[in-house]
Amino acid sequence: MKIPRDNDLPLLFYGVPSGCSFGSIVALEWLGRPYRLCRIELPEVVSSDAYKRINPVGETPAMRTAAGDFIRESLAILHYIGAQDLDRGLTFAQGTPAFDRLNQVLAYLNTSLFDAYSPFWYAVEHDLEVTEKKVLTDYGRAKVRKAHADLEAMMGDQPWLLGEHRTLADAYFIGIARWNEYQQVVDRRDYPNLQRLYDQLEADAAVVFAHAIERCEPATSAGGFMGEIALEKVLEELSCMA
Ligand SMILES: N[C@@H](CCC(=O)N[C@@H](CS)C(=O)NCC(=O)O)C(=O)O
C-alpha cells in the first residue's frame, strides 16, 4: 500500500472563530479520506499578506489539493470534496437533475443564507451609531427570516435538505445555520423542518468533530484527519518549491 506523504494530502485552510469553513471540515469527515487542516485566525491572519499567498482575496476556506493546486470559495471546495468519491453520495454526477438540484440548494445557502447574516457581522465589527445599527440589523433580520422560510419550504418533511441522504448541502448548512446561536435573529423552532435538521446535524459525529477542532479540544475523527499544519510551514514549503 502506498503511504501518502503529507504533501500528497488535501489541506483545508479553515477560519476561526466560527468560519463557514466548518461545512468543508464536516464534508471531509463524511468523505472519510485522509486530509490535513491549517488553522487561520479571523480577522487578523486571514487578512495578512502571508495568508494572501494562499487566497489573494483574504478569505477562508481555501484548499490545497492532493495535486498541489489551490481552490478557493466554499462551493468549489465542497464540489471538489464530493467528487473524490461519488459512491459516498455527498454529491451526484454533473449533468444529472440530482446534481443540478444540489447545486441550486448550495447556491441558495452560499448567497441568500450566508449573506443574510452579513449585516449582523458588520454591526459587530464596526462602531456604529444606534440608529445606523438598527437600520442594518432590521434589514438583516428580514433577510434571515426570508432565508429560513424559503429553506423550510424547500426541505419540507424530508430527512435531509436534498431528500433521503445527507449531502454537501447539509454539511454547508450547519456551518452557517449555527450563526443564529450568536446573533439570535430568529427562533429556529418557528421553522420545525430546519430545527429537526439542525438537531440531527449537531448530533452527527463529523459536526461534533468540527466543533472540537474549532475549540482546540480533543477531537475524534472518523479516520480521515491526519493532523494540523501551521501556515508558516505551508508557506515555507511553497517558498522551497518556487
Ligand atoms: N464567498 C466566500 C466567502 C468566504 C468568507 O467570507 N469567509 C469568511 C469567514 S466565514 C472570511 O474568511 N472572512 C474574512 C474576515 O473575517 O476577515 C466563500 O463562500 O467561500
The ligand as a Gaussian input file, in Angstrom:
#p B3LYP/6-31G(d) Opt

LIG

0 1
 N      -17.553000      33.636000      -0.967000
 C      -16.679000      33.071000       0.034000
 C      -16.878000      33.815000       1.329000
 C      -15.876000      33.383000       2.341000
 C      -15.903000      34.239000       3.583000
 O      -16.475000      35.348000       3.612000
 N      -15.245000      33.719000       4.611000
 C      -15.180000      34.440000       5.846000
 C      -15.362000      33.515000       7.035000
 S      -16.974000      32.813000       7.015000
 C      -13.807000      35.081000       5.953000
 O      -12.803000      34.431000       5.786000
 N      -13.810000      36.381000       6.228000
 C      -12.607000      37.164000       6.329000
 C      -12.586000      38.021000       7.592000
 O      -13.313000      37.698000       8.545000
 O      -11.818000      38.962000       7.615000
 C      -16.993000      31.574000       0.211000
 O      -18.156000      31.206000       0.070000
 O      -16.071000      30.804000       0.458000

